[in-house]
Amino acid sequence: MTVLVRDLRPDVPADAEGFARVRRLALPYILFTPDSVRHTAAHVHPAARFRPLVAEEDGEIIGTAQVHLIHDSPEPGQGALNIYVRPDRTGRGAGRLLARVAEEYLAELGATRLLAWALDEPANRAFAERHGYRPGRSAHFLRLDLAHGTLPPLPETPSGVELRTAADFAADPRPLFELDAETVLDEPGDVDTEFTDYDAWVEEVWHHPLLNRELTVVVCADGRPVAFTVAYTDGGTRYSTAMTGTVRAHRGRGLAKLAKIHSLRRARAAGLTEAFTGNDTGNGPMIAINKRLGYAFCAREVRYIRALD
């Protein structure tokens, strides 16, 4: 049996479904659907030079790679490759072939520093280190049993604060872009990120097929959004928060926790049964909030880094 690597054909239903299936099996803590695969392929910013790859064995997609330049970082020359192989199809060389094609592509684009996430498991870490990567920061995946867990009671909404949803901003989402752009500046990680292109944000983020605007809760003060929790749903029973944050001037008031409790309670009322989130291991305040909400660690991943000669 021969493993081949090729470009993803996002408009081919079997390709989009195969890509999503591999990701769901290898990384069940993040929501993927065929629609989200197609959307990402079509709407990533052109400057990212995004190239999704698949590894195929006898017509079956067994591995995937998302490969791109980190265009929204102020530091040039950074590339990312995130490779995942079906857990029941490892040992066939798919990961090695995907890494080789991805690294060659990024090198051709002028990348001098490569970053790749790997689950914190012995085989995954050994694979990364064999390929010349060194470990950097790490992050936790957390899970909450929405169906049977106990959520905290709703806290009192502070005076002068209003709770809204992303759906309330359908006519003009720019205030949410500005909130997202401000909060992402303080998100811990190996790469600094800046959101400066509103139109690209609308296409990539606001119109993302997994974004649930009714469950995305926005905290407003003095007439403007100051905190939020962004909710994704997969059309089934799973829910995930993609980002939770508060602008600096309003931190310490419990607004992020307020948004998240309201979102979780609305998600449970909508029939969702399982909630996921993720936090950088250095993000102590958000980890503490999530633990108080009932989340528990379910996996860990490590950001691996390699400098290209």
LUMKE-540434 format. One line per field, with one value per residue: residue in three letters; x, z, y of N, C-alpha, C in turn. Coordinates in steps of 0.2 Angstrom, whole numbers, plus 5000, padded with zeros to 4 digits. Each point is the difference from the previous one (the first is absolute). Example, Ala and Ser with C-alpha at 12.3 -4.5 7.8 and 13.67 -1.06 7.14 Angstrom:
BEGIN
code [ALA;SER]
n_X [5066;4998]
n_Z [5039;4996]
n_Y [4972;5005]
ca_X [4996;5004]
ca_Z [5000;5001]
ca_Y [5006;5006]
c_X [5004;4996]
c_Z [5000;5003]
c_Y [5006;5005]
END
This chain:
BEGIN
code [MET;THR;VAL;LEU;VAL;ARG;ASP;LEU;ARG;PRO;ASP;VAL;PRO;ALA;ASP;ALA;GLU;GLY;PHE;ALA;ARG;VAL;ARG;ARG;LEU;ALA;LEU;PRO;TYR;ILE;LEU;PHE;THR;PRO;ASP;SER;VAL;ARG;HIS;THR;ALA;ALA;HIS;VAL;HIS;PRO;ALA;ALA;ARG;PHE;ARG;PRO;LEU;VAL;ALA;GLU;GLU;ASP;GLY;GLU;ILE;ILE;GLY;THR;ALA;GLN;VAL;HIS;LEU;ILE;HIS;ASP;SER;PRO;GLU;PRO;GLY;GLN;GLY;ALA;LEU;ASN;ILE;TYR;VAL;ARG;PRO;ASP;ARG;THR;GLY;ARG;GLY;ALA;GLY;ARG;LEU;LEU;ALA;ARG;VAL;ALA;GLU;GLU;TYR;LEU;ALA;GLU;LEU;GLY;ALA;THR;ARG;LEU;LEU;ALA;TRP;ALA;LEU;ASP;GLU;PRO;ALA;ASN;ARG;ALA;PHE;ALA;GLU;ARG;HIS;GLY;TYR;ARG;PRO;GLY;ARG;SER;ALA;HIS;PHE;LEU;ARG;LEU;ASP;LEU;ALA;HIS;GLY;THR;LEU;PRO;PRO;LEU;PRO;GLU;THR;PRO;SER;GLY;VAL;GLU;LEU;ARG;THR;ALA;ALA;ASP;PHE;ALA;ALA;ASP;PRO;ARG;PRO;LEU;PHE;GLU;LEU;ASP;ALA;GLU;THR;VAL;LEU;ASP;GLU;PRO;GLY;ASP;VAL;ASP;THR;GLU;PHE;THR;ASP;TYR;ASP;ALA;TRP;VAL;GLU;GLU;VAL;TRP;HIS;HIS;PRO;LEU;LEU;ASN;ARG;GLU;LEU;THR;VAL;VAL;VAL;CYS;ALA;ASP;GLY;ARG;PRO;VAL;ALA;PHE;THR;VAL;ALA;TYR;THR;ASP;GLY;GLY;THR;ARG;TYR;SER;THR;ALA;MET;THR;GLY;THR;VAL;ARG;ALA;HIS;ARG;GLY;ARG;GLY;LEU;ALA;LYS;LEU;ALA;LYS;ILE;HIS;SER;LEU;ARG;ARG;ALA;ARG;ALA;ALA;GLY;LEU;THR;GLU;ALA;PHE;THR;GLY;ASN;ASP;THR;GLY;ASN;GLY;PRO;MET;ILE;ALA;ILE;ASN;LYS;ARG;LEU;GLY;TYR;ALA;PHE;CYS;ALA;ARG;GLU;VAL;ARG;TYR;ILE;ARG;ALA;LEU;ASP]
n_X [5004;4999;5004;4995;5004;4994;4998;4997;4995;5000;4999;5005;4994;5002;5003;4995;4996;5005;5001;4994;5000;5006;4998;4994;5003;5004;4995;4997;5005;5000;4995;4998;4997;4997;4995;5003;5001;4995;4997;5004;4999;4994;5001;5005;5002;5000;5002;4996;4998;4994;5002;4994;5003;5000;5000;5001;4997;5002;5000;5003;4997;5007;5002;5001;5001;5000;5002;5004;5001;5003;4995;4996;5006;5002;5002;5003;4999;4994;5001;4994;5001;4994;5003;4995;5001;4995;4998;4995;5003;5003;5006;4996;5003;4994;5002;5004;4996;4995;5004;5002;4994;4997;5005;5000;4993;5001;5005;4996;4996;5006;4996;5002;4994;5000;4993;5000;4993;5001;4995;4999;5002;5003;4996;4995;5002;5001;4994;4997;5002;4998;4995;5004;4994;5000;4999;4995;4995;4996;4995;4995;4997;4994;4997;4994;4997;4998;5000;5005;5004;5002;4996;5005;4998;4995;5006;5000;4996;5006;4999;4996;4999;5000;4996;5004;4998;5004;4994;5001;5006;4995;4996;5004;5004;5001;4995;4998;5001;4998;4995;4999;5001;4996;4996;5001;5001;4996;4998;5001;5007;5003;4995;5002;4994;4998;4994;5002;4998;4995;5001;5007;5000;4997;5004;5005;4999;4997;5002;5004;4999;5005;5001;4998;4997;4996;5005;5002;5002;4997;5005;4995;5004;4996;4996;5006;5002;5000;4996;5003;4996;5005;4994;5003;4996;4999;4995;5004;5003;5005;5003;5002;5004;4999;4997;5003;4998;5004;4998;5005;4996;4997;5006;4999;4995;5003;5001;5006;5001;4997;5004;5005;4998;4999;5006;5003;4996;5001;5006;5000;4997;5005;5001;5005;5004;5004;5005;5004;5006;5004;5006;5004;5006;5002;4994;5003;4999;5001;5006;5001;4998;5003;5004;4999;5001;5005;5003;5003;5007;5000;5004;5006;5002;5005;5002;5001;5006;5000;5006;4998;5005]
n_Z [5000;4996;5004;4998;4999;5000;4996;5005;4998;5003;4993;5001;5001;4996;4997;5000;4999;4995;4998;5000;4997;4996;4999;4999;4996;4997;5000;5004;5002;4994;4999;4996;4994;4995;5003;5006;4997;4996;5006;5004;4996;5000;5007;5000;5003;4995;5005;5002;4994;5003;5002;5000;5003;4996;5004;4995;5002;4994;4999;5006;5002;5001;4997;5004;4996;5005;4994;5003;4998;5006;4996;5005;5000;5004;5002;4995;4995;5003;5001;4999;5003;4999;5002;4997;5003;4997;5007;4996;4997;5006;4999;4996;5003;5002;5006;4999;4996;5005;5005;4996;4997;5007;5002;4995;5001;5007;4999;4995;5005;5002;5002;5006;5003;5002;5001;5004;5000;5006;5000;5006;4995;5003;4996;5002;5006;5000;4997;5004;5005;4997;4999;5006;5002;5004;5006;4999;4999;5004;4998;5004;4999;5000;5003;4999;5005;4994;4998;5003;4998;5005;4997;5001;5005;4997;4999;5004;4995;5000;5004;4995;5001;4994;5000;4994;4994;4997;5000;5005;4997;4998;5001;5006;4998;4998;5005;4998;4994;5002;5002;4995;4996;5005;5000;4993;5001;5005;4995;5006;4997;4995;4997;4999;5002;4995;5001;4993;4998;5000;4994;5001;5005;4997;4995;5004;5004;4998;4994;5006;4997;5004;4998;5006;4997;5000;5000;4995;5006;5000;5004;5001;4999;5002;4998;5003;4996;5006;4999;4999;4998;4995;4998;5000;4995;5001;5002;5005;5004;4996;5005;4998;5004;4995;5003;5006;5001;5003;4998;5000;4998;4998;5001;5004;4996;4997;4995;4999;5006;5001;4995;5003;5006;4998;4997;5005;5004;4996;5000;5007;5001;4995;5005;5000;4999;4995;5004;4996;5003;4999;5004;4998;5001;4997;4998;5006;4999;4994;5002;5005;4996;4995;5004;5002;4994;5002;4996;4997;5002;4994;4998;4997;4997;4996;5000;4994;5001;4994;5001;4995;4997]
n_Y [4994;5005;5004;5004;5006;5003;5005;5003;4996;5006;5001;4996;4998;4995;5005;5004;4995;4998;5007;5002;4994;5001;5006;4998;4995;5004;5004;4996;5004;4999;5005;4995;5003;4997;5003;4999;4994;5000;5002;4997;4995;5003;5001;4996;5005;5003;5005;4995;5000;5000;4994;4998;4995;4994;4995;4997;4995;4997;5007;4999;5006;4999;5006;5005;5006;5005;5003;5004;5006;5002;5002;4998;4998;5004;4994;5002;4996;5000;4994;4998;4995;4998;4994;4997;4994;4997;5000;4998;5005;5000;5002;5004;5005;5000;5000;4995;4997;5001;4999;4995;4998;5000;4997;4996;4999;5000;4995;4997;5000;4998;4995;5003;5000;4993;5000;4995;4999;4997;4995;5001;4996;4994;4997;5005;5000;4993;5000;5005;4997;4995;5004;5001;4998;5006;4998;5003;5005;4999;4996;5002;4994;5003;4996;5001;4996;5003;4994;4999;5005;5003;5005;5005;5002;5003;5003;5004;5002;5002;5005;5002;4993;4999;4995;4999;4999;4996;4997;5003;4997;4997;5005;5000;4995;5006;5002;4995;5002;5006;4997;4996;5005;5003;4995;4999;5007;4998;4997;4996;5000;4996;5002;5006;5002;5003;5002;5001;4995;5005;5001;4999;5003;5004;4999;5000;5005;5006;4998;4999;4994;4999;5006;4999;5005;4996;4996;5005;5000;5006;5002;5004;5005;5005;4995;4997;4995;4996;4996;4994;4996;4998;4999;4994;4998;4993;5003;4997;4997;5002;5003;5006;5003;5004;5005;5002;5006;5004;5006;5003;5005;4994;4998;4994;5001;4995;5005;4998;4999;5006;5001;4997;5002;5006;4999;4998;5004;5005;4998;4999;5005;5001;4996;5004;4995;5003;5003;5004;5000;5005;4999;5005;4996;5006;4998;5002;5007;4998;4997;5005;5005;4997;5000;5006;5000;4996;5004;4994;5000;5000;5004;4999;5006;4999;5006;4996;5002;5002;5002;5003;4996]
ca_X [4996;5004;4997;5001;4998;4997;4996;4993;4995;4995;4993;4998;4997;5004;5006;4998;4998;5005;5004;4996;5000;5006;5001;4995;5003;5006;5000;4993;4998;4999;4995;5002;4995;5001;4999;5005;5006;4999;5000;5007;5004;4998;5000;5006;5003;5005;5007;5002;5002;4997;5001;4998;5002;4998;5004;4995;5002;4994;4994;4997;5004;5002;5003;4999;5004;4999;5006;4999;5004;4997;5000;4997;5005;5004;5006;5000;5003;4998;4995;4997;4998;4996;5000;4997;4999;4996;5003;5001;5004;5007;5005;5000;5004;4996;5002;5007;4999;4996;5005;5005;4997;4999;5006;5003;4996;5001;5007;4999;4996;5004;4999;5006;4998;4994;4997;4995;4997;5000;4997;5005;5000;5007;5001;5000;5006;5006;5000;5002;5007;5003;5000;5004;4996;5001;4993;4999;4995;4995;4993;4995;4993;4996;4993;4995;4994;4994;4994;5000;5004;4997;5003;4999;4994;5001;5002;4996;5003;5002;4996;5003;5002;4995;5002;4997;5003;5003;4994;4997;5004;5000;5001;5007;5004;5006;5002;5002;5007;5004;5000;5004;5006;5003;5001;5005;5006;5002;5000;5007;5002;5006;4999;4996;4995;4997;4995;5000;4996;4994;4996;5002;4997;4993;5000;5003;4997;4993;4996;5002;4994;4999;4998;4993;4999;4995;5003;5006;4998;5004;4998;5001;5000;5001;4998;5005;5002;5006;5002;4996;5002;4998;4998;4999;4996;5002;4993;4998;4999;5006;5000;5007;5001;5006;5003;4997;5005;4998;5004;5004;4997;4995;5002;4999;4993;4997;4996;5001;4996;4993;4998;5001;4995;4994;5000;5000;4993;4996;5002;4997;4993;4999;5001;5007;5001;5007;5003;5007;5003;5007;5003;5007;5001;5002;4994;4997;4993;4995;5000;4996;4993;4997;5000;4994;4994;4999;5005;5005;5004;4999;5006;5005;5004;5006;5002;5007;5003;5006;5003;5003;5007]
ca_Z [5000;4999;5003;4995;5002;4995;5003;5002;4995;5005;4997;4999;5006;5004;5003;5006;5005;5003;5004;5007;5004;5003;5006;5005;5004;5003;5004;5001;5004;4995;4996;4993;4996;4993;4998;5002;4996;4994;5001;5002;4994;4995;5002;5004;4997;4994;5002;5004;4995;5003;4996;5004;4997;5003;4999;4997;4999;4996;4999;5006;5004;5007;5003;4997;5002;4999;4999;4998;5003;5005;4997;5004;5005;4998;4999;4994;4999;5004;4996;5004;4997;5005;4997;5004;4996;5004;5005;4998;4994;5001;4999;4993;4997;4998;5004;4997;4993;5000;5002;4995;4995;5003;5002;4994;4997;5004;4998;4993;5001;5004;5007;5003;5006;4999;5006;4999;5006;5001;5006;5005;5000;4998;4993;4996;5002;4997;4993;4999;5002;4994;4994;5001;5004;5007;5003;5002;5005;5000;5001;5003;4997;5006;4999;5005;4999;5001;5002;5007;5005;5004;4999;5005;4999;4996;5004;4999;4995;5003;4998;4994;4996;4996;4996;4994;4996;4994;4996;5001;4996;4993;4995;5000;5005;5001;5007;5002;4997;5004;5007;4998;4999;5006;5005;4998;5001;5007;5000;5000;4995;4997;4995;5001;4994;4999;4995;4998;4994;5002;4995;5000;5006;4998;4996;5003;5007;5001;4996;5001;5000;5007;5005;5002;5002;5006;5006;5001;5005;5000;5005;4998;5006;4997;4993;4995;5002;5004;5001;4996;4999;4993;5000;4994;5001;4994;4998;5004;5007;5002;5000;5001;5001;4996;5003;5005;5001;5003;4999;5006;5004;5004;5003;5007;5001;4999;4994;4996;5003;4999;4993;4999;5004;4996;4994;5002;5001;4994;4996;5003;4998;4993;4999;5000;5006;5001;4999;4999;4999;5000;5003;5001;5007;5004;5001;5006;5001;4996;5002;5006;4998;4997;5006;5004;4996;5000;4995;5002;4995;4996;4996;5000;4994;5000;4994;4998;4996;4996;4996;4993;4999]
ca_Y [5006;5006;5007;5006;5006;5005;5006;4999;5003;5001;5000;4993;4998;4995;5003;5004;4995;4996;5004;5001;4994;4999;5005;4998;4994;5001;5006;5001;5005;5006;4998;5000;4997;5001;5007;5004;4998;5004;5007;5001;4999;5005;5006;5002;5006;4998;5001;4994;4995;4994;4994;4994;4994;4994;4994;4995;4993;4997;5004;5002;5005;4998;5005;5007;5005;5007;5003;5007;5005;5004;5007;5006;5001;5006;4997;4996;4994;4994;4995;4995;4993;4996;4994;4995;4993;4996;4996;4993;5000;5002;4995;4998;5005;5006;5006;5002;5003;5006;5005;5002;5004;5007;5004;5003;5006;5006;5003;5004;5007;5004;4999;4998;4997;4996;4999;4994;4997;4993;4998;4999;4993;4999;4998;5006;5004;4997;5001;5007;5001;4996;5005;5006;5005;5000;5002;5007;5000;4995;5002;4994;4999;4999;4997;5001;4996;5005;4996;4997;5004;5006;5006;5005;5005;5006;5005;5006;5005;5006;5006;5004;4995;4996;4994;4999;4994;5002;5000;5007;5004;4997;5006;5003;4996;5003;5000;4993;5000;5004;4996;4995;5003;5003;4995;4995;5003;4998;4992;4998;4995;5001;5005;5006;5000;5006;5000;5007;5000;4998;4997;4993;4998;4999;4994;4995;4999;5001;4996;4993;4996;4998;5006;5001;5007;5000;4998;5004;5006;5007;5005;5007;5005;5006;5000;4997;4993;5001;4993;4995;4993;4998;4993;4996;4993;4996;4997;4995;5001;5002;5007;5002;5007;5002;5005;5004;5005;5006;5005;5001;5005;4997;4994;4999;5001;4994;5000;4994;4994;5002;4999;4993;4996;5001;4997;4992;4998;5000;4994;4994;5001;4999;4993;4998;4995;4999;5006;5000;5007;4999;5006;5000;4998;5006;5004;4998;5002;4997;4993;5000;5001;4994;4995;5002;4998;4993;4997;4996;4999;4993;4999;5006;5000;5004;5004;4999;5005;4998;5005;4997;5003]
c_X [5004;4996;5003;4998;4998;4997;4993;4996;4993;4993;4998;4997;5004;5007;4998;4998;5006;5005;4997;5000;5006;5001;4996;5003;5007;5000;4993;4998;4999;4995;5002;4994;5003;4999;5005;5007;4999;5001;5007;5004;4998;5001;5006;5003;5005;5007;5002;5002;4999;5000;4998;5002;4996;5005;4994;5003;4994;4994;4997;5005;5001;5004;4999;5005;4997;5006;4999;5005;4996;5000;4998;5005;5005;5007;5000;5004;4998;4995;4997;4998;4997;4998;4996;4998;4995;5003;5001;5003;5007;5005;5001;5004;4996;5002;5007;4999;4997;5005;5005;4997;4999;5006;5003;4996;5001;5007;5000;4997;5005;5000;5007;4999;4993;4998;4994;4998;5001;4997;5006;5000;5007;5001;5000;5006;5006;5000;5003;5008;5005;5001;5003;4996;5002;4993;5000;4994;4995;4993;4996;4994;4996;4993;4995;4994;4994;4993;4999;5004;4996;5003;4998;4993;5002;5002;4995;5004;5002;4996;5004;5003;4994;5003;4996;5003;5003;4995;4998;5005;5000;5001;5006;5004;5007;5002;5003;5007;5005;5002;5005;5008;5004;5002;5005;5007;5003;5000;5007;5001;5006;5000;4996;4995;4997;4994;4999;4995;4993;4996;5002;4997;4992;4999;5002;4997;4993;4996;5002;4994;4999;4998;4993;4999;4995;5003;5007;4997;5005;4998;5002;5000;5001;4998;5004;5001;5007;5002;4995;5002;4997;4998;4999;4996;5001;4993;4998;4999;5007;5001;5008;5001;5007;5005;4996;5004;4996;5005;5004;4997;4995;5001;5000;4993;4996;4996;5001;4996;4993;4998;5000;4994;4993;5000;4999;4993;4996;5002;4996;4992;4999;5001;5007;5003;5008;5003;5007;5003;5008;5003;5008;5001;5002;4994;4997;4993;4994;4999;4996;4993;4997;5000;4994;4993;4998;5005;5005;5005;4999;5006;5005;5003;5006;5002;5007;5003;5007;5003;5003;5006;4999]
c_Z [5000;5002;4995;5004;4995;5003;5001;4994;5004;4997;4999;5006;5004;5003;5006;5005;5003;5004;5007;5004;5003;5006;5006;5004;5003;5005;5002;5005;4996;4995;4992;4997;4993;4998;5003;4997;4994;5001;5001;4993;4996;5003;5005;4996;4994;5002;5004;4995;5002;4995;5004;4996;5003;4998;4998;5000;4997;5000;5006;5003;5007;5004;4997;5003;4998;5000;4998;5003;5005;4998;5005;5006;4998;4998;4993;5000;5004;4996;5005;4996;5006;4997;5005;4996;5004;5004;4997;4994;5001;4998;4992;4996;4998;5003;4997;4993;5000;5003;4995;4995;5003;5001;4993;4997;5004;4999;4994;5001;5004;5008;5003;5007;4999;5007;4999;5007;5000;5006;5005;5002;4998;4993;4996;5002;4997;4992;4998;5002;4995;4994;5002;5004;5007;5003;5003;5005;5000;5002;5002;4996;5007;4998;5005;4997;5001;5001;5007;5005;5003;4998;5006;4999;4996;5005;4999;4995;5003;4997;4994;4995;4996;4997;4994;4997;4993;4995;5000;4996;4993;4995;5000;5005;5001;5007;5002;4997;5005;5007;4999;4999;5006;5005;4998;5001;5006;5000;5000;4995;4998;4995;5002;4993;5000;4995;4998;4993;5001;4995;5000;5007;4999;4996;5004;5006;5001;4996;5000;5001;5007;5005;5002;5003;5006;5006;5002;5004;5000;5006;4998;5006;4996;4993;4995;5003;5004;5002;4996;5001;4994;5000;4993;5001;4993;4996;5003;5007;5004;5000;5002;5001;4996;5003;5006;5002;5003;4998;5006;5005;5004;5003;5007;5002;5000;4994;4996;5003;4999;4993;4999;5003;4996;4993;5001;5002;4994;4995;5003;4998;4993;4999;4999;5006;5002;4999;5000;5000;5001;5003;5000;5007;5004;5001;5006;5002;4996;5002;5006;4999;4998;5005;5004;4996;4999;4995;5003;4994;4996;4996;5000;4994;5001;4994;4999;4995;4996;4996;4993;4999;4994]
c_Y [5006;5006;5005;5006;5005;5005;4998;5003;5002;5000;4992;4997;4995;5002;5004;4996;4996;5004;5001;4993;4999;5005;4998;4994;5002;5006;5001;5006;5007;4998;5001;4997;5001;5008;5004;4999;5004;5008;5002;5001;5006;5007;5002;5006;4998;5000;4994;4995;4993;4994;4994;4994;4994;4994;4995;4993;4996;5003;5002;5005;4998;5005;5007;5004;5007;5004;5007;5005;5003;5007;5005;5001;5006;4997;4996;4994;4994;4996;4995;4993;4996;4994;4995;4994;4996;4995;4992;4999;5003;4995;4998;5006;5006;5006;5003;5003;5007;5005;5002;5005;5007;5004;5002;5006;5006;5003;5004;5007;5004;5000;4998;4997;4997;4998;4995;4998;4992;4998;4997;4992;4998;4999;5007;5004;4998;5002;5007;5001;4996;5005;5006;5006;5000;5002;5007;5000;4994;5003;4994;5001;4998;4998;5001;4996;5004;4996;4998;5004;5005;5006;5005;5004;5006;5006;5007;5005;5007;5006;5003;4995;4997;4994;4999;4994;5003;5001;5008;5005;4998;5006;5003;4997;5004;5001;4993;4999;5004;4997;4994;5002;5002;4994;4995;5002;4997;4992;4997;4994;5001;5005;5006;5000;5007;5000;5007;5000;4998;4996;4992;4997;4998;4993;4994;4998;5001;4995;4992;4996;4997;5005;5000;5006;5000;4998;5003;5006;5005;5004;5007;5005;5007;5000;4996;4993;5001;4992;4995;4993;4997;4992;4997;4994;4997;4997;4994;5002;5003;5008;5001;5007;5001;5005;5003;5005;5007;5006;5002;5005;4997;4993;5001;5001;4993;4999;4994;4994;5001;4998;4992;4996;5001;4996;4992;4999;5000;4994;4994;5001;4998;4992;4998;4997;5000;5007;4999;5007;4998;5006;4999;4998;5006;5004;4998;5002;4997;4993;4999;5001;4993;4994;5001;4999;4993;4996;4996;4999;4993;4999;5006;4999;5005;5003;4999;5005;4997;5006;4997;5004;5004]
END
